[in-house]
Amino acid sequence: MDKKIFSLDRLEGDLAVCISDDDDVVVVPISRLGGLRAGDVFRARLEDDTLAEIEPDEAEREHRLAENRERLHALARKTKNRR
């Protein structure tokens, strides 16, 4: 099975809630993620409802942050123009 892109959505106690780009939700112990933090993006294989071969994807994380910044700037410009 190919690796999917996931984001670490949030931490709940000692568990990490991870969501794939195609909306698979996987909950794993934080210790399995090797220091990843909420908001980080990584690639992993989904095996029997858990994650394997987890690799941080810093380039994808930066790309998503840039897209989100642009969305926020566009919304701010739109709001400013309505005044």
PDB file of N, CA, C and O in Angstrom:
ATOM      1  N   MET A   1       0.853  -1.191   0.000  1.00  0.00           N
ATOM      2  CA  MET A   1       0.000   0.000   0.000  1.00  0.00           C
ATOM      3  C   MET A   1       0.893   1.247   0.000  1.00  0.00           C
ATOM      4  O   MET A   1       1.907   1.290   0.697  1.00  0.00           O
ATOM      5  N   ASP A   2       0.516   2.240  -0.771  1.00  0.00           N
ATOM      6  CA  ASP A   2       1.260   3.501  -0.843  1.00  0.00           C
ATOM      7  C   ASP A   2       1.075   4.312   0.425  1.00  0.00           C
ATOM      8  O   ASP A   2       0.107   4.142   1.166  1.00  0.00           O
ATOM      9  N   LYS A   3       2.028   5.194   0.649  1.00  0.00           N
ATOM     10  CA  LYS A   3       1.919   6.105   1.790  1.00  0.00           C
ATOM     11  C   LYS A   3       0.914   7.200   1.480  1.00  0.00           C
ATOM     12  O   LYS A   3       0.754   7.622   0.335  1.00  0.00           O
ATOM     13  N   LYS A   4       0.245   7.645   2.525  1.00  0.00           N
ATOM     14  CA  LYS A   4      -0.709   8.748   2.441  1.00  0.00           C
ATOM     15  C   LYS A   4      -0.128   9.939   3.185  1.00  0.00           C
ATOM     16  O   LYS A   4       0.774   9.800   4.011  1.00  0.00           O
ATOM     17  N   ILE A   5      -0.663  11.111   2.874  1.00  0.00           N
ATOM     18  CA  ILE A   5      -0.299  12.317   3.615  1.00  0.00           C
ATOM     19  C   ILE A   5      -1.298  12.486   4.758  1.00  0.00           C
ATOM     20  O   ILE A   5      -2.511  12.425   4.558  1.00  0.00           O
ATOM     21  N   PHE A   6      -0.762  12.699   5.955  1.00  0.00           N
ATOM     22  CA  PHE A   6      -1.562  12.930   7.154  1.00  0.00           C
ATOM     23  C   PHE A   6      -1.153  14.250   7.789  1.00  0.00           C
ATOM     24  O   PHE A   6      -0.045  14.741   7.572  1.00  0.00           O
ATOM     25  N   SER A   7      -2.047  14.810   8.565  1.00  0.00           N
ATOM     26  CA  SER A   7      -1.675  15.916   9.441  1.00  0.00           C
ATOM     27  C   SER A   7      -2.018  15.490  10.858  1.00  0.00           C
ATOM     28  O   SER A   7      -2.988  14.769  11.095  1.00  0.00           O
ATOM     29  N   LEU A   8      -1.197  15.952  11.794  1.00  0.00           N
ATOM     30  CA  LEU A   8      -1.473  15.688  13.192  1.00  0.00           C
ATOM     31  C   LEU A   8      -2.460  16.766  13.631  1.00  0.00           C
ATOM     32  O   LEU A   8      -2.073  17.902  13.905  1.00  0.00           O
ATOM     33  N   ASP A   9      -3.712  16.404  13.693  1.00  0.00           N
ATOM     34  CA  ASP A   9      -4.799  17.356  13.937  1.00  0.00           C
ATOM     35  C   ASP A   9      -4.779  17.913  15.348  1.00  0.00           C
ATOM     36  O   ASP A   9      -4.861  19.124  15.554  1.00  0.00           O
ATOM     37  N   ARG A  10      -4.669  17.005  16.329  1.00  0.00           N
ATOM     38  CA  ARG A  10      -4.701  17.468  17.715  1.00  0.00           C
ATOM     39  C   ARG A  10      -4.196  16.359  18.633  1.00  0.00           C
ATOM     40  O   ARG A  10      -4.108  15.190  18.257  1.00  0.00           O
ATOM     41  N   LEU A  11      -3.872  16.778  19.845  1.00  0.00           N
ATOM     42  CA  LEU A  11      -3.450  15.845  20.890  1.00  0.00           C
ATOM     43  C   LEU A  11      -4.561  15.746  21.918  1.00  0.00           C
ATOM     44  O   LEU A  11      -5.147  16.752  22.317  1.00  0.00           O
ATOM     45  N   GLU A  12      -4.843  14.535  22.340  1.00  0.00           N
ATOM     46  CA  GLU A  12      -5.844  14.289  23.380  1.00  0.00           C
ATOM     47  C   GLU A  12      -5.199  13.393  24.421  1.00  0.00           C
ATOM     48  O   GLU A  12      -5.162  12.172  24.273  1.00  0.00           O
ATOM     49  N   GLY A  13      -4.690  14.016  25.475  1.00  0.00           N
ATOM     50  CA  GLY A  13      -3.958  13.263  26.484  1.00  0.00           C
ATOM     51  C   GLY A  13      -2.667  12.737  25.876  1.00  0.00           C
ATOM     52  O   GLY A  13      -1.865  13.508  25.349  1.00  0.00           O
ATOM     53  N   ASP A  14      -2.467  11.423  25.950  1.00  0.00           N
ATOM     54  CA  ASP A  14      -1.262  10.831  25.371  1.00  0.00           C
ATOM     55  C   ASP A  14      -1.516  10.250  23.979  1.00  0.00           C
ATOM     56  O   ASP A  14      -0.719   9.459  23.474  1.00  0.00           O
ATOM     57  N   LEU A  15      -2.634  10.648  23.364  1.00  0.00           N
ATOM     58  CA  LEU A  15      -2.990  10.175  22.023  1.00  0.00           C
ATOM     59  C   LEU A  15      -2.934  11.313  21.008  1.00  0.00           C
ATOM     60  O   LEU A  15      -3.176  12.475  21.335  1.00  0.00           O
ATOM     61  N   ALA A  16      -2.611  10.953  19.781  1.00  0.00           N
ATOM     62  CA  ALA A  16      -2.571  11.906  18.674  1.00  0.00           C
ATOM     63  C   ALA A  16      -3.670  11.541  17.680  1.00  0.00           C
ATOM     64  O   ALA A  16      -3.785  10.387  17.268  1.00  0.00           O
ATOM     65  N   VAL A  17      -4.468  12.522  17.301  1.00  0.00           N
ATOM     66  CA  VAL A  17      -5.507  12.319  16.293  1.00  0.00           C
ATOM     67  C   VAL A  17      -4.940  12.798  14.961  1.00  0.00           C
ATOM     68  O   VAL A  17      -4.641  13.980  14.788  1.00  0.00           O
ATOM     69  N   CYS A  18      -4.798  11.861  14.023  1.00  0.00           N
ATOM     70  CA  CYS A  18      -4.199  12.143  12.721  1.00  0.00           C
ATOM     71  C   CYS A  18      -5.262  11.976  11.641  1.00  0.00           C
ATOM     72  O   CYS A  18      -6.063  11.042  11.681  1.00  0.00           O
ATOM     73  N   ILE A  19      -5.258  12.893  10.676  1.00  0.00           N
ATOM     74  CA  ILE A  19      -6.257  12.863   9.607  1.00  0.00           C
ATOM     75  C   ILE A  19      -5.540  12.882   8.267  1.00  0.00           C
ATOM     76  O   ILE A  19      -4.669  13.717   8.021  1.00  0.00           O
ATOM     77  N   SER A  20      -5.926  11.936   7.396  1.00  0.00           N
ATOM     78  CA  SER A  20      -5.312  11.870   6.069  1.00  0.00           C
ATOM     79  C   SER A  20      -6.009  12.845   5.130  1.00  0.00           C
ATOM     80  O   SER A  20      -7.083  13.365   5.436  1.00  0.00           O
ATOM     81  N   ASP A  21      -5.388  13.083   3.994  1.00  0.00           N
ATOM     82  CA  ASP A  21      -5.988  13.974   3.004  1.00  0.00           C
ATOM     83  C   ASP A  21      -7.312  13.440   2.472  1.00  0.00           C
ATOM     84  O   ASP A  21      -8.132  14.211   1.972  1.00  0.00           O
ATOM     85  N   ASP A  22      -7.531  12.133   2.572  1.00  0.00           N
ATOM     86  CA  ASP A  22      -8.827  11.591   2.140  1.00  0.00           C
ATOM     87  C   ASP A  22      -9.714  11.235   3.336  1.00  0.00           C
ATOM     88  O   ASP A  22     -10.572  10.355   3.256  1.00  0.00           O
ATOM     89  N   ASP A  23      -9.479  11.952   4.457  1.00  0.00           N
ATOM     90  CA  ASP A  23     -10.334  11.948   5.644  1.00  0.00           C
ATOM     91  C   ASP A  23     -10.317  10.675   6.486  1.00  0.00           C
ATOM     92  O   ASP A  23     -11.235  10.463   7.278  1.00  0.00           O
ATOM     93  N   ASP A  24      -9.296   9.815   6.339  1.00  0.00           N
ATOM     94  CA  ASP A  24      -9.135   8.721   7.291  1.00  0.00           C
ATOM     95  C   ASP A  24      -8.680   9.330   8.609  1.00  0.00           C
ATOM     96  O   ASP A  24      -7.780  10.171   8.629  1.00  0.00           O
ATOM     97  N   VAL A  25      -9.295   8.911   9.704  1.00  0.00           N
ATOM     98  CA  VAL A  25      -8.898   9.386  11.029  1.00  0.00           C
ATOM     99  C   VAL A  25      -8.243   8.212  11.758  1.00  0.00           C
ATOM    100  O   VAL A  25      -8.817   7.128  11.861  1.00  0.00           O
ATOM    101  N   VAL A  26      -7.042   8.450  12.258  1.00  0.00           N
ATOM    102  CA  VAL A  26      -6.301   7.418  12.972  1.00  0.00           C
ATOM    103  C   VAL A  26      -5.834   8.012  14.290  1.00  0.00           C
ATOM    104  O   VAL A  26      -5.272   9.106  14.329  1.00  0.00           O
ATOM    105  N   VAL A  27      -6.070   7.284  15.358  1.00  0.00           N
ATOM    106  CA  VAL A  27      -5.634   7.722  16.691  1.00  0.00           C
ATOM    107  C   VAL A  27      -4.517   6.783  17.130  1.00  0.00           C
ATOM    108  O   VAL A  27      -4.692   5.566  17.192  1.00  0.00           O
ATOM    109  N   VAL A  28      -3.365   7.377  17.432  1.00  0.00           N
ATOM    110  CA  VAL A  28      -2.193   6.588  17.836  1.00  0.00           C
ATOM    111  C   VAL A  28      -1.552   7.227  19.063  1.00  0.00           C
ATOM    112  O   VAL A  28      -1.752   8.415  19.319  1.00  0.00           O
ATOM    113  N   PRO A  29      -0.782   6.448  19.826  1.00  0.00           N
ATOM    114  CA  PRO A  29      -0.036   7.049  20.933  1.00  0.00           C
ATOM    115  C   PRO A  29       0.951   8.091  20.398  1.00  0.00           C
ATOM    116  O   PRO A  29       1.590   7.875  19.368  1.00  0.00           O
ATOM    117  N   ILE A  30       1.072   9.207  21.094  1.00  0.00           N
ATOM    118  CA  ILE A  30       1.988  10.273  20.692  1.00  0.00           C
ATOM    119  C   ILE A  30       3.407   9.724  20.526  1.00  0.00           C
ATOM    120  O   ILE A  30       4.146  10.161  19.644  1.00  0.00           O
ATOM    121  N   SER A  31       3.772   8.793  21.353  1.00  0.00           N
ATOM    122  CA  SER A  31       5.123   8.239  21.310  1.00  0.00           C
ATOM    123  C   SER A  31       5.461   7.601  19.962  1.00  0.00           C
ATOM    124  O   SER A  31       6.641   7.477  19.632  1.00  0.00           O
ATOM    125  N   ARG A  32       4.479   7.199  19.188  1.00  0.00           N
ATOM    126  CA  ARG A  32       4.714   6.591  17.867  1.00  0.00           C
ATOM    127  C   ARG A  32       5.110   7.625  16.814  1.00  0.00           C
ATOM    128  O   ARG A  32       5.585   7.263  15.737  1.00  0.00           O
ATOM    129  N   LEU A  33       4.918   8.903  17.118  1.00  0.00           N
ATOM    130  CA  LEU A  33       5.114   9.933  16.092  1.00  0.00           C
ATOM    131  C   LEU A  33       6.465  10.619  16.163  1.00  0.00           C
ATOM    132  O   LEU A  33       6.706  11.566  15.415  1.00  0.00           O
ATOM    133  N   GLY A  34       7.338  10.178  17.024  1.00  0.00           N
ATOM    134  CA  GLY A  34       8.713  10.653  17.034  1.00  0.00           C
ATOM    135  C   GLY A  34       8.901  12.155  17.128  1.00  0.00           C
ATOM    136  O   GLY A  34       9.722  12.717  16.403  1.00  0.00           O
ATOM    137  N   GLY A  35       8.166  12.811  17.995  1.00  0.00           N
ATOM    138  CA  GLY A  35       8.374  14.239  18.202  1.00  0.00           C
ATOM    139  C   GLY A  35       7.535  15.152  17.321  1.00  0.00           C
ATOM    140  O   GLY A  35       7.679  16.371  17.407  1.00  0.00           O
ATOM    141  N   LEU A  36       6.666  14.608  16.477  1.00  0.00           N
ATOM    142  CA  LEU A  36       5.778  15.476  15.694  1.00  0.00           C
ATOM    143  C   LEU A  36       4.849  16.219  16.636  1.00  0.00           C
ATOM    144  O   LEU A  36       4.521  15.734  17.719  1.00  0.00           O
ATOM    145  N   ARG A  37       4.428  17.409  16.208  1.00  0.00           N
ATOM    146  CA  ARG A  37       3.542  18.242  17.016  1.00  0.00           C
ATOM    147  C   ARG A  37       2.253  18.521  16.252  1.00  0.00           C
ATOM    148  O   ARG A  37       2.182  18.311  15.042  1.00  0.00           O
ATOM    149  N   ALA A  38       1.249  18.989  16.960  1.00  0.00           N
ATOM    150  CA  ALA A  38      -0.023  19.344  16.327  1.00  0.00           C
ATOM    151  C   ALA A  38       0.235  20.301  15.180  1.00  0.00           C
ATOM    152  O   ALA A  38       0.973  21.276  15.326  1.00  0.00           O
ATOM    153  N   GLY A  39      -0.369  20.021  14.045  1.00  0.00           N
ATOM    154  CA  GLY A  39      -0.194  20.842  12.851  1.00  0.00           C
ATOM    155  C   GLY A  39       0.857  20.311  11.899  1.00  0.00           C
ATOM    156  O   GLY A  39       0.901  20.729  10.742  1.00  0.00           O
ATOM    157  N   ASP A  40       1.709  19.396  12.357  1.00  0.00           N
ATOM    158  CA  ASP A  40       2.736  18.838  11.476  1.00  0.00           C
ATOM    159  C   ASP A  40       2.110  17.935  10.418  1.00  0.00           C
ATOM    160  O   ASP A  40       1.041  17.360  10.622  1.00  0.00           O
ATOM    161  N   VAL A  41       2.796  17.824   9.291  1.00  0.00           N
ATOM    162  CA  VAL A  41       2.343  17.002   8.169  1.00  0.00           C
ATOM    163  C   VAL A  41       3.370  15.886   7.985  1.00  0.00           C
ATOM    164  O   VAL A  41       4.576  16.106   8.096  1.00  0.00           O
ATOM    165  N   PHE A  42       2.866  14.690   7.703  1.00  0.00           N
ATOM    166  CA  PHE A  42       3.760  13.551   7.519  1.00  0.00           C
ATOM    167  C   PHE A  42       3.153  12.555   6.541  1.00  0.00           C
ATOM    168  O   PHE A  42       1.962  12.604   6.232  1.00  0.00           O
ATOM    169  N   ARG A  43       3.995  11.658   6.067  1.00  0.00           N
ATOM    170  CA  ARG A  43       3.555  10.563   5.203  1.00  0.00           C
ATOM    171  C   ARG A  43       3.665   9.264   5.997  1.00  0.00           C
ATOM    172  O   ARG A  43       4.602   9.073   6.772  1.00  0.00           O
ATOM    173  N   ALA A  44       2.691   8.376   5.791  1.00  0.00           N
ATOM    174  CA  ALA A  44       2.706   7.086   6.483  1.00  0.00           C
ATOM    175  C   ALA A  44       1.824   6.102   5.725  1.00  0.00           C
ATOM    176  O   ALA A  44       0.953   6.478   4.940  1.00  0.00           O
ATOM    177  N   ARG A  45       2.086   4.835   5.994  1.00  0.00           N
ATOM    178  CA  ARG A  45       1.203   3.797   5.485  1.00  0.00           C
ATOM    179  C   ARG A  45       0.180   3.472   6.565  1.00  0.00           C
ATOM    180  O   ARG A  45       0.499   3.431   7.753  1.00  0.00           O
ATOM    181  N   LEU A  46      -1.046   3.242   6.133  1.00  0.00           N
ATOM    182  CA  LEU A  46      -2.119   2.853   7.043  1.00  0.00           C
ATOM    183  C   LEU A  46      -2.194   1.330   7.032  1.00  0.00           C
ATOM    184  O   LEU A  46      -2.496   0.727   6.001  1.00  0.00           O
ATOM    185  N   GLU A  47      -1.920   0.707   8.179  1.00  0.00           N
ATOM    186  CA  GLU A  47      -1.930  -0.746   8.306  1.00  0.00           C
ATOM    187  C   GLU A  47      -2.796  -1.142   9.491  1.00  0.00           C
ATOM    188  O   GLU A  47      -2.485  -0.807  10.634  1.00  0.00           O
ATOM    189  N   ASP A  48      -3.871  -1.850   9.221  1.00  0.00           N
ATOM    190  CA  ASP A  48      -4.735  -2.353  10.299  1.00  0.00           C
ATOM    191  C   ASP A  48      -5.081  -1.272  11.324  1.00  0.00           C
ATOM    192  O   ASP A  48      -4.915  -1.474  12.527  1.00  0.00           O
ATOM    193  N   ASP A  49      -5.554  -0.142  10.848  1.00  0.00           N
ATOM    194  CA  ASP A  49      -5.990   0.963  11.705  1.00  0.00           C
ATOM    195  C   ASP A  49      -4.883   1.608  12.520  1.00  0.00           C
ATOM    196  O   ASP A  49      -5.160   2.241  13.539  1.00  0.00           O
ATOM    197  N   THR A  50      -3.629   1.458  12.093  1.00  0.00           N
ATOM    198  CA  THR A  50      -2.524   2.165  12.732  1.00  0.00           C
ATOM    199  C   THR A  50      -1.574   2.667  11.649  1.00  0.00           C
ATOM    200  O   THR A  50      -1.745   2.348  10.472  1.00  0.00           O
ATOM    201  N   LEU A  51      -0.589   3.441  12.040  1.00  0.00           N
ATOM    202  CA  LEU A  51       0.330   4.041  11.078  1.00  0.00           C
ATOM    203  C   LEU A  51       1.682   3.338  11.105  1.00  0.00           C
ATOM    204  O   LEU A  51       2.181   2.958  12.165  1.00  0.00           O
ATOM    205  N   ALA A  52       2.265   3.171   9.918  1.00  0.00           N
ATOM    206  CA  ALA A  52       3.586   2.557   9.789  1.00  0.00           C
ATOM    207  C   ALA A  52       4.442   3.418   8.872  1.00  0.00           C
ATOM    208  O   ALA A  52       3.919   4.172   8.051  1.00  0.00           O
ATOM    209  N   GLU A  53       5.739   3.306   9.010  1.00  0.00           N
ATOM    210  CA  GLU A  53       6.697   4.029   8.173  1.00  0.00           C
ATOM    211  C   GLU A  53       6.407   5.542   8.139  1.00  0.00           C
ATOM    212  O   GLU A  53       6.244   6.130   7.070  1.00  0.00           O
ATOM    213  N   ILE A  54       6.347   6.137   9.299  1.00  0.00           N
ATOM    214  CA  ILE A  54       6.003   7.546   9.445  1.00  0.00           C
ATOM    215  C   ILE A  54       7.208   8.408   9.091  1.00  0.00           C
ATOM    216  O   ILE A  54       8.292   8.225   9.647  1.00  0.00           O
ATOM    217  N   GLU A  55       7.019   9.350   8.163  1.00  0.00           N
ATOM    218  CA  GLU A  55       8.083  10.273   7.739  1.00  0.00           C
ATOM    219  C   GLU A  55       7.553  11.697   7.733  1.00  0.00           C
ATOM    220  O   GLU A  55       6.587  11.981   7.024  1.00  0.00           O
ATOM    221  N   PRO A  56       8.151  12.603   8.499  1.00  0.00           N
ATOM    222  CA  PRO A  56       7.734  14.018   8.435  1.00  0.00           C
ATOM    223  C   PRO A  56       7.869  14.541   7.003  1.00  0.00           C
ATOM    224  O   PRO A  56       8.774  14.141   6.271  1.00  0.00           O
ATOM    225  N   ASP A  57       6.964  15.434   6.616  1.00  0.00           N
ATOM    226  CA  ASP A  57       7.007  16.045   5.282  1.00  0.00           C
ATOM    227  C   ASP A  57       6.995  17.561   5.449  1.00  0.00           C
ATOM    228  O   ASP A  57       5.953  18.207   5.339  1.00  0.00           O
ATOM    229  N   GLU A  58       8.176  18.113   5.717  1.00  0.00           N
ATOM    230  CA  GLU A  58       8.311  19.541   5.983  1.00  0.00           C
ATOM    231  C   GLU A  58       7.922  20.383   4.775  1.00  0.00           C
ATOM    232  O   GLU A  58       7.325  21.447   4.935  1.00  0.00           O
ATOM    233  N   ALA A  59       8.252  19.922   3.564  1.00  0.00           N
ATOM    234  CA  ALA A  59       7.914  20.681   2.350  1.00  0.00           C
ATOM    235  C   ALA A  59       6.400  20.819   2.206  1.00  0.00           C
ATOM    236  O   ALA A  59       5.907  21.896   1.873  1.00  0.00           O
ATOM    237  N   GLU A  60       5.666  19.747   2.451  1.00  0.00           N
ATOM    238  CA  GLU A  60       4.201  19.802   2.352  1.00  0.00           C
ATOM    239  C   GLU A  60       3.631  20.691   3.456  1.00  0.00           C
ATOM    240  O   GLU A  60       2.676  21.432   3.222  1.00  0.00           O
ATOM    241  N   ARG A  61       4.201  20.622   4.640  1.00  0.00           N
ATOM    242  CA  ARG A  61       3.748  21.481   5.743  1.00  0.00           C
ATOM    243  C   ARG A  61       3.919  22.949   5.373  1.00  0.00           C
ATOM    244  O   ARG A  61       2.998  23.746   5.550  1.00  0.00           O
ATOM    245  N   GLU A  62       5.095  23.311   4.858  1.00  0.00           N
ATOM    246  CA  GLU A  62       5.353  24.697   4.465  1.00  0.00           C
ATOM    247  C   GLU A  62       4.415  25.143   3.345  1.00  0.00           C
ATOM    248  O   GLU A  62       3.938  26.278   3.343  1.00  0.00           O
ATOM    249  N   HIS A  63       4.155  24.252   2.398  1.00  0.00           N
ATOM    250  CA  HIS A  63       3.231  24.557   1.297  1.00  0.00           C
ATOM    251  C   HIS A  63       1.829  24.864   1.842  1.00  0.00           C
ATOM    252  O   HIS A  63       1.194  25.830   1.420  1.00  0.00           O
ATOM    253  N   ARG A  64       1.362  24.051   2.765  1.00  0.00           N
ATOM    254  CA  ARG A  64       0.028  24.260   3.347  1.00  0.00           C
ATOM    255  C   ARG A  64      -0.032  25.551   4.167  1.00  0.00           C
ATOM    256  O   ARG A  64      -1.028  26.272   4.130  1.00  0.00           O
ATOM    257  N   LEU A  65       1.032  25.831   4.899  1.00  0.00           N
ATOM    258  CA  LEU A  65       1.070  27.083   5.661  1.00  0.00           C
ATOM    259  C   LEU A  65       1.009  28.290   4.732  1.00  0.00           C
ATOM    260  O   LEU A  65       0.301  29.257   5.014  1.00  0.00           O
ATOM    261  N   ALA A  66       1.747  28.237   3.625  1.00  0.00           N
ATOM    262  CA  ALA A  66       1.735  29.342   2.662  1.00  0.00           C
ATOM    263  C   ALA A  66       0.342  29.519   2.055  1.00  0.00           C
ATOM    264  O   ALA A  66      -0.131  30.645   1.908  1.00  0.00           O
ATOM    265  N   GLU A  67      -0.313  28.413   1.704  1.00  0.00           N
ATOM    266  CA  GLU A  67      -1.676  28.499   1.164  1.00  0.00           C
ATOM    267  C   GLU A  67      -2.626  29.119   2.176  1.00  0.00           C
ATOM    268  O   GLU A  67      -3.449  29.964   1.822  1.00  0.00           O
ATOM    269  N   ASN A  68      -2.519  28.707   3.423  1.00  0.00           N
ATOM    270  CA  ASN A  68      -3.400  29.247   4.463  1.00  0.00           C
ATOM    271  C   ASN A  68      -3.139  30.730   4.714  1.00  0.00           C
ATOM    272  O   ASN A  68      -4.077  31.498   4.926  1.00  0.00           O
ATOM    273  N   ARG A  69      -1.867  31.134   4.692  1.00  0.00           N
ATOM    274  CA  ARG A  69      -1.558  32.563   4.845  1.00  0.00           C
ATOM    275  C   ARG A  69      -2.195  33.371   3.720  1.00  0.00           C
ATOM    276  O   ARG A  69      -2.764  34.435   3.963  1.00  0.00           O
ATOM    277  N   GLU A  70      -2.103  32.873   2.498  1.00  0.00           N
ATOM    278  CA  GLU A  70      -2.691  33.576   1.357  1.00  0.00           C
ATOM    279  C   GLU A  70      -4.206  33.669   1.494  1.00  0.00           C
ATOM    280  O   GLU A  70      -4.791  34.706   1.182  1.00  0.00           O
ATOM    281  N   ARG A  71      -4.848  32.597   1.956  1.00  0.00           N
ATOM    282  CA  ARG A  71      -6.301  32.644   2.178  1.00  0.00           C
ATOM    283  C   ARG A  71      -6.662  33.719   3.201  1.00  0.00           C
ATOM    284  O   ARG A  71      -7.611  34.479   3.009  1.00  0.00           O
ATOM    285  N   LEU A  72      -5.898  33.773   4.285  1.00  0.00           N
ATOM    286  CA  LEU A  72      -6.170  34.779   5.314  1.00  0.00           C
ATOM    287  C   LEU A  72      -5.976  36.196   4.781  1.00  0.00           C
ATOM    288  O   LEU A  72      -6.771  37.088   5.076  1.00  0.00           O
ATOM    289  N   HIS A  73      -4.917  36.403   3.994  1.00  0.00           N
ATOM    290  CA  HIS A  73      -4.682  37.728   3.402  1.00  0.00           C
ATOM    291  C   HIS A  73      -5.816  38.099   2.451  1.00  0.00           C
ATOM    292  O   HIS A  73      -6.268  39.244   2.435  1.00  0.00           O
ATOM    293  N   ALA A  74      -6.272  37.134   1.661  1.00  0.00           N
ATOM    294  CA  ALA A  74      -7.368  37.393   0.718  1.00  0.00           C
ATOM    295  C   ALA A  74      -8.650  37.755   1.472  1.00  0.00           C
ATOM    296  O   ALA A  74      -9.375  38.663   1.066  1.00  0.00           O
ATOM    297  N   LEU A  75      -8.927  37.045   2.571  1.00  0.00           N
ATOM    298  CA  LEU A  75     -10.113  37.367   3.370  1.00  0.00           C
ATOM    299  C   LEU A  75      -9.992  38.750   3.997  1.00  0.00           C
ATOM    300  O   LEU A  75     -10.968  39.498   4.046  1.00  0.00           O
ATOM    301  N   ALA A  76      -8.808  39.090   4.471  1.00  0.00           N
ATOM    302  CA  ALA A  76      -8.593  40.406   5.070  1.00  0.00           C
ATOM    303  C   ALA A  76      -8.798  41.503   4.033  1.00  0.00           C
ATOM    304  O   ALA A  76      -9.414  42.528   4.325  1.00  0.00           O
ATOM    305  N   ARG A  77      -8.282  41.293   2.815  1.00  0.00           N
ATOM    306  CA  ARG A  77      -8.474  42.287   1.752  1.00  0.00           C
ATOM    307  C   ARG A  77      -9.946  42.424   1.395  1.00  0.00           C
ATOM    308  O   ARG A  77     -10.435  43.532   1.175  1.00  0.00           O
ATOM    309  N   LYS A  78     -10.653  41.297   1.338  1.00  0.00           N
ATOM    310  CA  LYS A  78     -12.068  41.306   0.995  1.00  0.00           C
ATOM    311  C   LYS A  78     -12.868  42.065   2.061  1.00  0.00           C
ATOM    312  O   LYS A  78     -13.753  42.860   1.745  1.00  0.00           O
ATOM    313  N   THR A  79     -12.539  41.804   3.319  1.00  0.00           N
ATOM    314  CA  THR A  79     -13.218  42.475   4.426  1.00  0.00           C
ATOM    315  C   THR A  79     -12.911  43.967   4.422  1.00  0.00           C
ATOM    316  O   THR A  79     -13.801  44.787   4.648  1.00  0.00           O
ATOM    317  N   LYS A  80     -11.669  44.315   4.169  1.00  0.00           N
ATOM    318  CA  LYS A  80     -11.266  45.729   4.145  1.00  0.00           C
ATOM    319  C   LYS A  80     -11.992  46.477   3.026  1.00  0.00           C
ATOM    320  O   LYS A  80     -12.376  47.632   3.207  1.00  0.00           O
ATOM    321  N   ASN A  81     -12.181  45.837   1.882  1.00  0.00           N
ATOM    322  CA  ASN A  81     -12.847  46.468   0.739  1.00  0.00           C
ATOM    323  C   ASN A  81     -14.341  46.657   0.962  1.00  0.00           C
ATOM    324  O   ASN A  81     -14.958  47.470   0.274  1.00  0.00           O
ATOM    325  N   ARG A  82     -14.939  45.934   1.897  1.00  0.00           N
ATOM    326  CA  ARG A  82     -16.369  46.075   2.173  1.00  0.00           C
ATOM    327  C   ARG A  82     -16.686  47.291   3.016  1.00  0.00           C
ATOM    328  O   ARG A  82     -17.840  47.714   3.079  1.00  0.00           O
ATOM    329  N   ARG A  83     -15.687  47.858   3.663  1.00  0.00           N
ATOM    330  CA  ARG A  83     -15.928  49.000   4.569  1.00  0.00           C
ATOM    331  C   ARG A  83     -16.196  50.265   3.825  1.00  0.00           C
ATOM    332  O   ARG A  83     -16.417  51.308   4.440  1.00  0.00           O
TER     333      ARG A  83
END
